[in-house]
Amino acid sequence: MKVNQSTLAQLPVSVPTYDRNEIGIGIVHFGVGGFHRAHQAMYVDKLLENGLAREWGICGVGVMPADRRMKAALDAQDGLYTLILRNPDGSRDVRVIGSILNYLYAPDDPEAVIELLAAPTTRIVSMTITEGGYQIENAGDVSVFGLVTEALSRRRARGIASPTIVSCDNIEGNGDIARRAFSGYADRSHPGLSEWMAEHTTFPNSMVDRITPVTTPDVISGLADELGVEDEWPVVAEPFTAWVLEDDFVSGRPPFEQVGVLMVDDVTPYELMKLRLLNASHQGLCYFAYLAGYRLVHEAAADPLFADFLMDYMDSEGTPTLKPVPGIDLADYKRTLIERFANPGVRDTVARLCADSSDRIPKWLLPVIRANLGADRPVRLSAAIVASWARYAEAVDEQGEPIEVVDQLADSLIPIARSQREHPLAFIENEALFGDLAQQPRFVDAYRWALESLHRDGARATLEALRRDHG
């Protein structure tokens, strides 16, 4: 049975019991992918199911060519989709999510998007546009920045209050970065608007957390074969979810705290914890794992060698760079991370974690390295992670098979990586990515050792040596 509004009552899974026709749109979200649908949209759906937040339904907006497919899938299903939570014991929790009420593809009708953003009922503009999405140099009128700033300009002219702009991307200080990006674009396109934004628009920082792998064809077919539910684009995620959000909303907000969102004055400690432990550990796992022959994350994380290496990194290099995290038992959090990575139900791919490394490593791992260098603390394991990326970027695995390196800088990084057997520091001499790390002797020594070991002995033997030396 197809998922859509007319079939809801007949579907053999949990479905919304609220009347979606009575829900108003109060949130416009850019970047409706798997993560948004497993996270923010899920939280709003929980509120609606509890009879709350009826003015806070979501309209998704796409600006990229690939977003046409999402529009087609959601339009065919009246914005509904299936969220499948896979538990470590093999059981599943399946629910149809109803909080996305509409989806607009901006290149088809930018004016409709701008007017929606300018409407007084739109009080939150949120986004998951990836770590690399905050560059304004090549952003045009039909971009997140172009559309939002034009709408803010109209709100200013019409005397309508500003919405709150919420970044849900994995970037340290994501709200601060969003503020700078939108203000910079406004300065270029709407003189005087950035001053109005400084007074009227807020950009709360946030920390978001839920492992959400790419939806594969077997997920779609499995849902149909096992439960009789036909969904063009379901979402799979782990059961764990977390959202820490600065309580700085200029035009009101849903009662997120009633569905488990932690509303705080300062998200920084939680943000650093997640980025430098979970996200950086994903990078610590993926390149070594791929080179060693693993293709699924849970299989690598269940290998004691890899699990112990990640715990060593978190304990000795990641954790010392953190601020105190109120209400969090860090030892328990780290142990839980390994358990989450090893969840066989999620079936996350190593390749997904390896993608877009030129956006991820500089934001998640390099700050750890710089903090530890500055404090004269160890950097050997972090340097080895960077070396594993450099070895992976050669685009050939240890069996001589090609690796598909998915990265916006792949065309430039692969030739550099392939030159490093003759010039070992070639990769980290890329100052646009690494700054002055190639001039830091402690980092260079550790990096050179790890890269030479990877070339000579391979990924597994390198990890074994690191574990022995770490003691």
VEXVEX-614662 format. One record per atom (N, C-alpha, C, O): x, y, z. Coordinates in pm, whole numbers, plus 50000, padded with zeros to 5 digits. Example, Ala and Ser with C-alpha at 12.3 -4.5 7.8 and 13.67 -1.06 7.14 Angstrom:
2
513194943150780 512304955050780 513204967050780 514244966850846 512854977550708 513674989450714 512905000350787 513415011450804 
This chain:
471
500844988250000 500005000050000 500885012450000 501815013550081 500605021749911 501405033849898 501165043050017 500065043750072 502225050150056 502115060050163 501575073050104 502225079050019 500425077250148 499895090450118 498755093450214 498385084950296 498205105350204 497195109450301 495965100350300 495395097550405 495565095650182 494335087750172 494485073650227 493495067150258 495745068750239 495945055050286 496365054150432 496545043150484 496515065450499 497065065450634 496345055550727 496985048050800 495045055550723 494285047250817 494465032450792 494205024350881 494915028850671 495065014750637 496495009550652 496714997550645 497445018350673 498835014050681 499085006050808 498575009450915 499884995150798 500094986250913 501224990651005 501884982251067 501465003751015 502505009151102 501925021151175 500815025551146 502685026351270 502245038251343 502155050151248 503055052451167 501075057651258 500845068951167 500375080951248 499955079351363 500435093051191 499935104851261 498435103651291 497655099451206 498075107251412 496655107551447 496105121751447 494905123551463 496965131651429 496515145451424 496015148651283 496395142151186 495155158651273 494605163051144 495595172551079 495765183951124 496245167850975 497275176050911 496685188450844 497395198150822 495395188150813 494755199850752 494635211450850 494425222850810 494765208550979 494655218951080 496015224651122 496085233251209 497095219751059 498445224151095 498885235551004 498755234450882 499385246251062 499925257250983 501425256050966 502095249551046 501955262350864 503395262150839 504045273650915 503735285350893 504965270051005 505715280151079 507205278951062 507955287951100 507655267451003 509075264750983 509315262250835 508615254150774 510275269150779 510735266350642 512135260550652 513025266750710 512325248650596 513605241850611 514275239650476 513665234250383 515525243950466 516355241550347 517195228950368 517855227550472 517175219950272 518005208050280 517275196150342 517715190550442 516145192550281 515355181450333 515965168450283 515615163450177 516885163050361 517475150050331 517095140150438 516145142250514 517845129150444 517565118950543 517695124150685 516865121050770 518735132150711 518955136450849 517815145350898 517295143051008 517435155150822 516335163850866 515075155750892 514365158350990 514795146250807 513555138650822 513615128850940 512575125050994 514835124750978 514985115951095 515125123851224 515065118151333 515305136851213 515665144851332 514645155951355 513655153851425 514875167651299 514005179151328 512545176351294 511655179351374 512285170551176 510905167651137 510275157451231 509065158051258 511075148151282 510575138351378 510185145051509 509145141751566 511005154451557 510675161551681 509355169451665 508515169251754 509205176151552 507965183651529 506775174151521 505705177251572 506955162751456 505895152751448 505485148151589 504305146351615 506445146151678 506135142251816 505305152951885 504345149851956 505665165551865 504895176251924 503455176251872 502505177551948 503325174851741 501985174751681 501165163051733 499965164251757 501805151751750 501115139951800 500625142151944 499635136251987 501335150852016 500945153952153 499975165752161 499675170852269 499475169952045 498525180952042 499145194652058 498455204252093 500455195652033 501195208052052 501705213251917 501715205951818 502125225751914 502875231651801 502085231251670 502665228751565 500785233851677 499975232851555 500245243951455 499815243051340 500945254451497 501325264951402 502765263251354 503325272351293 503375251451381 504785249451354 505055237951255 506085231451263 504125235551163 504405225951057 505535230650968 505915242350972 506075221450888 507285224050809 506955224550660 506195216350608 507545234250592 507615234050445 509075232550407 509905240750445 509395222150333 510755220150286 511015228250160 510105230750082 512265232350142 512675239650022 513955233349968 514905230950043 513975230749839 515175225849772 515715236149676 514955243249610 517045237149669 517685246549576 518655239649481 519045245449380 519055227349513 520025220149432 519325211449328 518195207049350 519985208749214 519345200249113 518855186849167 517785182149128 519625180649258 519225167749311 517955168649395 517315158449420 517575180649438 516395182149522 515105179949445 514045178149506 515165180149313 513965177149234 513415163349269 512205161249273 514315154049292 513875140449324 513145140049457 512125133149471 513655147449555 512975147849684 511585153949670 510635149049730 511485164549591 510155170649570 509195160649508 508035159649550 509665153349408 508785143649342 508325132949441 507155129049441 509255128149524 508905117549619 507915122549723 506925115849751 508165134449779 507285139649882 505935144049826 504905142149890 505945149949707 504675153949646 503775141849622 502565142449645 504375130949576 503585118849548 502975112949675 502005105549669 503565116449791 503125110549918 502545121050013 502445118650133 502155132649958 501555143250039 502455147450154 501985151350260 503775146650132 504745150550233 505035139850336 505895141850422 504335128750330 504505117850427 505675108950388 506015107750271 506305102750488 507365093050463 507505084350586 506985087450693 508215073350570 508365063550677 509725064850742 510745065150674 509745065650874 510985065850952 511135052151018 510275047751093 512265045550988 512545032251041 513725033251137 514845036251095 513475030651264 514545030551363 514965016151385 514155007651422 516245013351361 516764999751372 517534998251503 518555004851525 517024989551588 517614987251720 518734977051713 518744968551623 519684977551806 520804968051804 520374953451811 521084944751761 519224950551871 518774936651883 518064931551759 517564920251758 518014939651654 517384935451530 515944939851515 515384938751406 515334944651621 513954949351612 513904963151548 514914970051535 512694967051507 512534979951440 511334987351498 510364981251544 511415000251496 510275008951528 509975016851401 510845024051350 508775015651351 508425021451221 507265031151240 506255027751302 507415043151187 506335053151196 506325061851071 507375065151016 505145065451027 504985075350921 505005089250986 504275091751082 505845098050933 506005111650986 505155121250903 505145120550780 504425130150971 503495138850901 503765153650912 502915161650873 504915157650966 505145171850997 505555180250876 505485192450882 505975173850767 506315181450645 505045182850562 504545173050507 504525194850555 503225197250491 503345200850344 502405199050268 504495205950304 504665210150164 506145210150132 506985209950221 506465210350002 507855210949957 507905219349831 507155216749736 508775229349830 508925238049715 510325236449657 511315235749730 510395235749524 511695235449458 511955249449404 511335253749307 512885256449468 513065270749444 513325274549299 512755284449254 514155267249222 514385271449084 513125271748998 513065279048899 512115263949034 510875264048957 510025276448984 509335281348895 510075281549107 509255293049145 509895300349263 509405299349376 510975307549237 511655314249349 510755324349420 510885326349541 509855330649346 508985340649408 508095334349515 507855340449619 507595322349489 506755315549588 507545312649715 507005313849825 508815308949699 509655306149816 509905319049894 509805319250017 510235329749823 510525342549890 509315347349967 509435352050081 508145346349906 506925351049975 506595342350096 506115347450197 506855329450086 506655320950204 507615325050315 507215326050431 508875327550280 509855331750379 509515345350438 509825348150554 508875353850358 508525367350403 507215367750481 506895377950542 506455356950480 505155356750546 505315357550697 506225351450752 504465365150764 504585366450910 504385353250984 504835351951098 503735343550922 503545330550985 504815322250989 504945313151070 505775325450900 507065318350901 507945324651006 508425335950991 508165317251115 508905322951228 510235316151254 511035321051334 510475304751187 511775298151194 512185294251053 511395288350979 513415297451015 514025292450893 515195283750937 516125288751001 515145270950905 516195261750948 516865255450826 516365256550714 517995248950850 518725243450735 519685232450776 520295232750883 519795222850688 520875213050688 521445213450547 520995206050459 522425222050526 522965224150391 524395219050380 525115222650287 524805210750474 526125204150482 527205213850526 527035225950523 528325207950568 529425216050623 529975225850521 530475236550558 529905222350393 530465231050289 529495240950230 529825247750133 528285241850287 527245249950225 527195264450264 526265271550226 528185269350340 528115282950393 529035292550319 529415302950373 529395289050196 530215298050115 529305307150034 528415302349964 529515320150042 528635329549972 529245334749842 528585342049768 530495330949815 531175336749699 530415334049568 530265342949485 529945321749552 529275318049428 527765316549445 527085311349357 527245321049560 525805319949585 525055330249502 525435341949498 523995325849436 523195334849353 521865337949417 521635334849534 520995344149339 519685348049390 518855335949432 518125336449530 518985324849355 518215312749390 519135303249467 519455292249422 519525307949582 520315300149677 519705302649814 518855311349830 520145295049912 519645297350048 519845311950086 518935318250141 521035317250058 521355330850100 520575341150020 520075350950076 520475339049889 519735348449806 518265348949841 517685359849850 517665337449859 516225336749888 515915342650025 514965350350040 516695338850125 516405343350262 516645358350276 515835365350336 517745363450221 518005377750238 516985386250162 516605396950209 516525381550047 515465388949977 514185389050062 513505399250070 513875377650125 512695377150210 512855386150333 511905392850373 514055386450392 514285395350506 514155409950465 513655418150541 514615413050344 514485426750294 513015430650283 512635441750318 512205421350234 510765424250222 510115425450360 509255433950381 510525417150454 509965418050589 510315431550651 509485437950715 511545435850631 511945448950683 511075459950622 510585468750693 510885459350489 510095469650421 508625469450464 507975479850467 508115457750498 506705456250533 506445457450683 505295456750727 507495459050761 507335460050904 506985446850971 506315446751074 507455435650913 507195422250967 508435417751044 509565419550999 508215411951160 509325407551243 510165397051171 509675389651086 511415396551208 512325386651149 512045372751204 511615371351319 512285362351123 512295348751177 513635346051246 514595353451228 513665335351322 514915329951374 515505320651269 514785312851208 516825321451248 517505312951150 518325302751227 519205306351305 518025289951204 518615279051283 519415269851192 518845262951106 520725269651210 521575259951140 521575246851218 521755246651339 521355235851146 521415222451206 522555214351146 522485202151138 523605221251102 524745214551041 525855211851142 525955218551245 526675201951110 527755197551199 528965206651187 530005202651133 528825218651237 529905228551232 530005235051369 528995238451430 531215236651416 531415243551543 530935257951531 531365265151441 530055262151620 529495275551612 528625277351490 528725287651422 527775267451460 527005267951335 526115280251325 525945285751217 525545284551437 524735296651431 525565309051404 525155317951329 526735309651465 527625321151441 528095321451296 528175332151234 528395309651242 528815309051102 527675312951010 527875320150912 526455308351041 525305312350961 525085327350966 524775333650865 525245333251084 525075347851097 526065355251006 525685364550935 527315350851009 528315357650926 528015355850777 528165365250699 527585343850739 527315341350597 526125349550548 526205355950443 525035349350622 523855356850579 524105371950584 523655379250496 524805376450686 525105390750695 526025395150582 525855405850524 527015386550550 527905389750440 527175390450308 527435399350227 526265381150285 525495381550160 524585393750158 524435400250055 523985396950272 523105408550278 523875421350247 523355430050176 525095422650298 525905434550269 526125436050119 526165447250067 526265424950051 526555425149907 525325428149824 525415434449719 524155423649871 522965424249786 521895434049832 521095438649751 521875437349962 520835446050016 521475455750116 521505452950236 521995467050068 522675476450158 521815480150278 520635483650265 522425479350395 521725482850518 520985471350583 520595472350699 520785460350510 519995449250566 520725442550680 520095438450778 522055441350671 522775434250777 522655441650910 522665435251016 522545454950907 522345462451031 520985459251091 520855457551212 519965458351006 518625454551053 518645440351111 518025437651213 519365431251044 519465417551092 520165416951227 519775409251314 521205424951244 521935424851371 521025428551487 521225423951599 520025436651460 519105440951565 517915431551580 517385430051690 517495425151470 516215418151471 516285403051450 515315396051481 517395397751397 517455383551361 518385376151456 519485380951484 517965364751504 518835356551589 519225343851516 518495338851430 520405338651553 520985326751491 521475317351601 522675316451624 520575310451669 521025301851779 521925290451729 521685284651624 522955287551808 523785275951780 523035263251820 522145263551906 523405252251758 522745239651791 523725228151779 524735228951710 523405217351850 524105204651834 523065194251798 522075192551868 523295187151687 522355177051641 523065163651634 524255163051603 522325152851662 522985139851669 521985128751641 521065126451720 522155121951532 521475109351503 522145103351379 522165109751274 522675091451390 523305084851276 522215080751178 521315073151211 522315086051056 521285084150954 521945080350822 522375089150748 522055067550791 522705063450667 521845066550544 520655069550555 522475065850429 521765067950303 520725056950283 520995045250311 519555060750235 518515050850204 518915042850080 519175048649975 518965029750093 519365020949983 518145013849926 517095013249991 518255008549804 517105001449744 516574990049829 515374987249827 517464983249903 516974972249985 516114976950101 515254969550149 516324989350147 515444995050250 514034996750194 513044993450259 513955002050073 512665004350009 511944991149983 510764989650013 512684981549926 512064968649895 511714960950022 510684954250027 512574961850124 512294954950249 511034960050317 510264952350373 510834973150312 509644979050371 508384974050299 507374971150363 508474972950168 507324968050091 507094953150112 505954948850131 508164945250109 508024930750119 507604926250259 506784917250273 508184932550362 507954927950498 506744934150564 506084927750645 506434946750530 505324953550596 504224957750501 503164962450544 504464956150372 503444960050275 503294975050259 502234979850218 504354982550292 504314997050283 505185001550167 506394998950165 504585008350071 505325013449954 505665028049976 504785036749975 506935030749996 507425044250022 508585046749927 509545039049922 508495057749850 509545060549751 510865064449816 511925062349756 510815069849936 512055074449999 511935074050151 511865084550215 511895062050210 511885061150356 513235065150414 514195067050340 513285066350544 514515070150613 514825059650720 513935055450793 516085055550727 516545046450831 517445054350926 518235062650882 517325051751055 518185058351154 518365049351274 517635039551293 519345052851355 519535046151483 518475051051581 517885061651559 518225043751690 517235048451788 517695060751866 516865068851907 519015062351888 519515073751963 519265086651886 519455087251765 518855096951958 518755110251898 518995120652005 518655118752122 519595131751965 519835142752059 519795155951982 520185156651866 519325166152051 519305179651995 519475189252111 518655189652203 520545197052107 520795207452206 520715220652132 521385222552030 519915229852183 519575241852107 519615254052199 519015253952306 520325264352156 520335276852234 518955283252230 518335284452124 518475287152345 517125292552354 517145307452324 517025315852413 517295310552194 517425324452149 516585326152023 517105327451912 515255326252042 514315326751930 513575340051934 512895343252032 513695347851828 513195361451828 511685362051806 511055371851846 511095351751745 509655352251712 508905340051765 507945335451703 509355334951877 508695323351934 509255310351879 510005310251781 508875299351943 509355286151900 508405275451951 507615277952042 508465263551893 507695252451949 508225248652087 509355252152120 507415241752168 507895237352300 508775224952288 508415214152336 509925226652224 510805215352194 511195207452319 511375195252313 511315214452432 511755207652553 510785196552594 511165187552669 509555197152547 508575186952585 508755173852508 508105163852539 509625173852409 509905161352336 511395157952340 511905151052251 512095162652443 513455158252466 514565167052415 515735163652432 514235178452354 515285187652311 515805195152433 515025199952515 517125196052444 517735203052557 517935217652518 518755220852432 517165226552580 517255240752552 518225246952654 518025245652775 519265253652604 520335258552691 520705272952656 520305278152552 521475279052744 521985292552717 523225292052628 523455301252550 524015281452640 525265280252566 525435265952518 525585256752598 525395264152388 525475250552333 526915245952312 527155234352281 527875255052329 529265252052292 529805239152353 530395231252280 529655236552484 530225224252539 529655211652474 530395202052450 528365211552445 527725199952385 528155198252239 528345187252189 528285209552174 528695209752034 530105204152019 530355195751933 531025208952103 532395203952096 532455189052129 533215181652067 531685184752226 531645170552262 531255162052142 531895151952113 530215166052074 529725158051962 530695158451843 531015148051786 531155170451807 532015171751690 533365164851711 533865158151620 533935166451830 535305161551853 535355147051901 536405140751898 534205141751944 534155127751982 533435119551875 534055111051811 532155122051853 531435113951754 531935116451612 532405107251546 531845128951566 532185131551426 533645128751394 533955122651292 534545133151481 535965130551457 536265115651465 537135110751393 535565108351551 535765093851559 535265086851433 535845076851391 534195091851374 533765086351246 534915087251144 535155077851068 535615098651144 536735099951051 537895091051095 538645085851012 538055089451226 539105080551276 538885066151237 539825058451225 537625062551218 537285048851180 537345046551030 537865036350985 536805055950953 536395052450816 537565049650721 537495039950646 538615057650723 539695055450624 540475042750656 540765034750567 540815041050783 541475028550822 540595016550789 541085006350739 539295017750816 538385006650793 538305003250644 538344991550607 538175013450561 538055010750418 539335004150365 539274994450290 540475009550405 541745003950359 541924989650407 542554981450339 541384986450525 541504972950580 540474963250523 540494951350555 539584968250439 538634959550373 537204960050423 536334953250369 536944967950525 535574969150575 534754978450486 535264988450435 533484975050467 532584983550389 531374988150469 530684997550429 531104981650583 530004985550670 530554990150805 531434983750861 530035001150855 530555007250976 530454997851096 531394996751174 529314991051110 529134982951230 530124971351235 530514967051344 530534966351120 531504955351120 532874960251166 533564953451241 533254972051122 534544977651166 534504981151314 535454978351387 533394987251359 533304991451498 533244979751594 533584981151712 532794968051545 532754956151629 534114949251639 534294940251721 535074953551558 536434948251563 537154954851681 537294967051682 537604947151780 538214953251899 539374962551868 539594972251939 540134959551763 541254968251728 540784982351695 541354992151742 539724983251614 539204996251575 538505003151692 538665015151712 537724995551769 537035001251884 538025006851985 537825017752039 539094999352012 540095003952109 540825016252058 541125025352136 541115016751929 541775028451872 540905040851888 541395051451926 539605039551860 538715051051875 538635055452020 538625067452048 538575045952111 538505049652252 539805056452297 539785065952376 540925051552247 542205058152277 542205072552229 542615081652301 541735074652104 541675088252051 540785096952137 541165108052174 539605092052169 538655100252246 539215103552385 539095114852432 539805093652449 540295095852585 541515105052590 541565114352671 542485102452503 543765109352517 543885122152435 544685130852470 543105123552327 543255135452243 541975143452227 542015155752228 540825136752212 539575144052196 539095150452324 538835162452329 538965142352430 538385147252555 539155158752618 538515168052667 540505158852619 541205170052684 540925183652622 541185193952685 540385184052500 540095196952436 538695202052467 538335212952423 537905194452542 536515198152567 536375207252688 537225207452777 535285214652689 534875222052807 533995212952892 533485202952840 533795216053020 532855208153100 531475207953035 530985218252988 530855196053032 529565194452964 528505191653070 528405180353118 527715201753108 526755199853218 525765188553190 525175187753082 525605179853288 524615169253278 525025157253197 524225148053180 526255156753146 526705145753061 527815138053130 528785143953177 527675124853136 528735115953183 529585112353061 529195104052980 530735118753049 531545116952927 532005102552908 532025097652795 532365095853016 532785081953002 531665073452944 531895064952859 530455075752992 529305068352940 529015072252796 528695063652713 529125085152765 528875089852628 529825083152531 529405078752424 531105082452566 532085076352476 531825061452457 531925056252345 531505054652565 531195040352553 529955038252465 529905029052384 528965046852484 527755045852403 528035048352257 527405042252170 528975057452227 529335059952087 529805047252019 529365044251908 530675039652082 531165027352021 530005017751999 529935011151895 529115016852096 527945008052080 527065012651965 526535004351892 526905025751949 526105030951839 526745027851704 526065023751610 528045029851696 528735026751571 528575011951534 528495008551416 528535003351635 528504988851612 527084983351597 526914971251588 526084992051593 524694987551576 524524981151439 524584988251339 524294967851429 524204961251299 522944964851223 522884962951101 521944970151293 520704973551224 520824985751135 520094987051037 521734994751169 521835007251093 522445004950955 522035011050857 523424996150949 524074992650821 524595005250748 524435006650627 525195013950824 525805025750765 527055021550687 527735012050726 527345028450578 528485024450496 529725032450532 529645044250565 530865025850524 532135032550545 532335043450441 532865054150471 531895040950319 532065050650211 531345063750242 531845074450208 530185063150307 529475075450341 530295083950437 530345096150424 530935077350533 531765084850628 533005090650562 533525100950606 533495084050458 534695088750389 534405100550295 535335107450253 533145102850263 532815113250164 533005127250222 532885129450343 533315136650133 533385150850168 534375153850279 534145162550363 535485146550278 536455147950386 537085161850393 537445166450501 537205168650280 537825181850282 536955192050354 537455202550396 535665189250369 534805197450454 534845192850599 534755201150690 534975179850621 534795174250754 536045174850841 535995179450955 537165170250788 538395169750868 538785183650920 539105184851039 538775194150838 539155207350891 538235212451001 538665220151086 536985208251000 536035213451099 535955204651223 535635209651331 536235191751210 536025182551321 537315178151389 537365177151511 538365175651312 539585170051369 540705180151384 541415179951484 540885188851287 542005198251295 541915207351419 542965210651475 540725211551463 540695219351587 541215211551708 541795217451799 541015198451710 541575190151817 543095190451811 543765192151913 543625188851691 545075188751674 545685202151717 546685202451788 545085213051674 545635226251707 545555228951857 546485234451915 544445224951919 544315227052063 545375219052139 545955224052235 545605206852097 546585198452166 548005202952139 548855202152228 548295207552019 549625212951992 549875225152080 550955226752137 548855233752092 549025245752171 549215243052320 549855250752391 548655231852366 548755228352507 549845218052534 549965213052646 550615214752432 551695204952444 551175191252488 551785184252569 550005187552432 549425174352459 549625165352336 550025170252230 549355152252349 549615142852238 548765145952115 547625150452125 549355143351998 548625144651871 548855132551782 548465132651665 549485121851835 549895110851749 548705103951683 548775100651564 547635101651756 546505094451699 545745103151599 545305098251495 545595115851630 544955124951536 545775126051408 545215126351298 547095126651421 547955127251303 547805114651219 547835115251096 547645103351286 547455090751212 546135090851137 546055085351027 545105096951193 543835097951122 543985106350996 543475102750890 544695117551008 544945125850889 545735117850785 545445118550666 546725110350830 547505102150737 546645091550671 546845088450553 545675085950744 544805075950684 543935082250576 543645075850475 543515094850597 542785101850490 543705103850369 543295101550256 544925108250394 545855110450283 546085097550205 546125097850082 546235086350274 546425073450205 545165069550128 545265064850015 543995071350188 542725068450121 542575077049995 542065072349893 543015089550002 542865098849890 543725095249770 543585101249664 544605085449786 545345080449669 544415073149572 544785070649458 543215069749619 542155063949535 542455049649489 541915045049389 543325042849562 543625028749537 543755021949671 544485026749758 543055010649691 543115004149821 544324994949832 545164994549742 544424987649942 545594979349967 545654967049879 546684960149874 544564964049810 544554952949714 544724957849570 544634950049475 544984970649556 545174976449423 543884979749351 543904983349233 542754978649422 541464981849361 541174996749372 541595003149469 540475002449274 540205016849277 539235020549390 538325012949423 539435032249446 538525038149545 537845050049480 538505058449419 536535050749492 535825062549444 535865073249554 535135072349652 536705083149536 536845093849635 535785104349605 535835111249503 534815105549696 533725115049679 534055127549760 533945127649883 534465137849690 534875150249756 534875161249652 535285158949537 534435173049689 534425184049592 535835187749546 535995193949440 536845184049624 538235186949586 538965174649534 540195174649524 538235164149501 538875151549462 539845153249346 540915147249345 539485161349248 540345162749129 541705168549163 542695165549095 541775176649266 543075182149306 543755173749413 544975172949417 542965167549501 543565160149612 544175146949569 545225143049620 543555140049476 544055126849436 545465127649378 546335119949419 545745136649284 547125137549234 548125141049343 549245135949343 547735149849435 548645153349544 548925141049629 550075138249663 547855133749664 548035121749747 548915111449677 549725104749742 548765110049548 549555100149475 551025103949463 551855095649426 551345116449494 552745120749489 553465118649621 554675120749630 552735114349725 553315114949860 554255103249891 554945103649993 554295092949808 555305082549831 556705088249805 557675084049868 556795097749713 558075104549687 558205117149772 559315121049810 557095123449802 557095135949878 556105134349993 554945138249979 556525128750107 555595124550213 554725135650271 553655132750325 555155148050263 554375158750324 553495166150224 552885176350258 553415161150101 552685168249996 551245171250035 550745182250011 550575161550096 549145163050126 548915174050229 548045182450211 549695174050336 549455183750443 550075197350414 549885206750491 550825198450305 551335211550265 550285219950194 550545231250155 549095214350178 547965221850123 547465231450231 546655227550316 547945243750228 547645253150336 546175257150341 545685260950447 545475256250228 544055259550229 543285250150320 542275254150379 543745237750333 543095227850419 543745227050556 543055226050658 545075227450560 545795224150683 546495235950749 547105234250855 546415247650690 547115258950750 548595256250762 549235252150665 549145258350881 550585257050900 550985243750962 552095242551015 550115233650958 550445220951024 551715214550969 552415207651042 552005216750843 553225211050785 554485217450842 555595212750817 554325228250920 555465234550986 555485231551136 556265237651210 554645222451182 554585218851323 555315205651345 554775195151312 556525205851400 557355193751405 556695181851474 556815170551427 556005184151586 555405172651654 554335165951569 554245153651564 553545174051503 552525168351414 553175161551294 552785150451257 554145168151234 554785162651115 555445149151144 555325139851064 556125148051255 556785135351289 555765124051302 555965113151250 554665126851373 553645116551392 552955113151261 552675101451233 552675123251180 552025121151051 552905113150957 552455103650893 554185116950950 555105109950859 555235095150898 555235086350812 555345092651029 555445078751073 554215070751030 554345059750977 553025076351053 551795069151021 551655066750871 551255055850829 551985076750791 551855075150646 552835064650595 552485056450510 554075064950646 555055054950605 554595040950646 554775031350571 554015039750765 553515026850811 552355022050725 552275010150693 551475030950688 550345027250602 550845022250467 550335012350414 551845029050412 552395024550283 553145011450296 553055002750209 553885009950403 554744998250419 553984985950471 554144974950419 553174988150573 552584976850647 551074975650632 550524964950658 550404986350591 548964985850576 548224991250697 548814994050801 546904992750681 546084999350782 546034991450912 546204997151020 545804978650904 545634970851026 546924970551109 546894972351231 548024968351043 549304967951115 549634981551176 550224982351283 549244992251107 549485005651161 548675007751289 549195013051387 547425003551288 546605004751409 547164996251522 547175000451638 547634984351489 548224975751592 549444982251655 549634981551777 550264988551573 551444995451626 551055007251714 551655009551819 550045014751671 549575026051751 549025021251885 549265027551988 548305010251883 547755004752008 548885000152100 548825002652220 549884993552046 551014988952129 551725000852192 552025000852311 551975010852111 552715022352161 551875030352261 552415036552353 550565030152242 549705037852333 549605030852468 549375037252571 549795017752465 549885010152589 548605006252653 548604999852758 
